[in-house]
Amino acid sequence: MTEMKNNKPVKSRTASRDVRRKQLIMAAIDSISKRGFTGTTLKLVTSGAKLSQGIVNYHFESKETLYVETLGFLVNEHYDLWFESMNAARPDPADQLAAIIEANFHKRVCSPKKLAVWFAFWGQVKYRPNYLKIHNKRDKSRFVELTRLCGEIINERPYENLEAGQIARTLEALIDGLWLDMMLYPSACKLKENRNDCFNLLAKFFPKHFEYSSIAKSDSHRRIVR
């Protein structure tokens, strides 16, 4: 009789490994947001994940490996959100640019916990240059797309004496600065207001495409001039 092969246990073990790794990464995010790098230990991470302490050594070679994977998770989460949002928007540069702005202030990536961890990693790049490499691998893609979309908007109406790369850099600097404000002053800084600041910047550069507003509107697409 031919022996029947069953791959379900293998798939189950693979899924289980992925689930455990995700649990540990999320626990690391939680611990770093509360205690920083120096206060985070593998014992605290496994306790937060509700797993035995030995299991972290099975999934990650060291605490540094766990940190690298955690940063990679944050970077990919951010990239996937803005890139998918851009592609899901209407095939119009203003709509796609608005989608990227929206994604950068989405609660999934722009929560107090995630912001604390982002800045904890950024604070380490001088001493751990591999963190910067991990971050820049995806972040450069955002700059490329922002530059492309700004360039298309400039040529669409058109606008004179504007340089797409310069506007993209200004927009990225504003987003990063607003993220810092939300981390430092969580009670004073609001997602909608900070997002509104980005749209007001776009309205200054591209008044034929975006409307200026002193009120943070819930629907960013109302800011787009049709």
ABEGO torsion letter per residue (X at the ends): XBBBBBAAAAAAAAAAAAAAAAAAAAAAAAAAAAAEAAABBAAAAAAAAGBBAAAAAAABABAAAAAAAAAAAAAAAAAAAAAAAAAABBBBAAAAAAAAAAAAABAAAABAAAAAAAAAAAAAAAABAAAAAAAAAAAAAAAAAAAAAAAAAAAAOBBBGBBAAAAAAAAAAAAAAAAAAAAABAAABBAAAAAAAAAAAAAAABAAABBBBABBBABAAAABBX
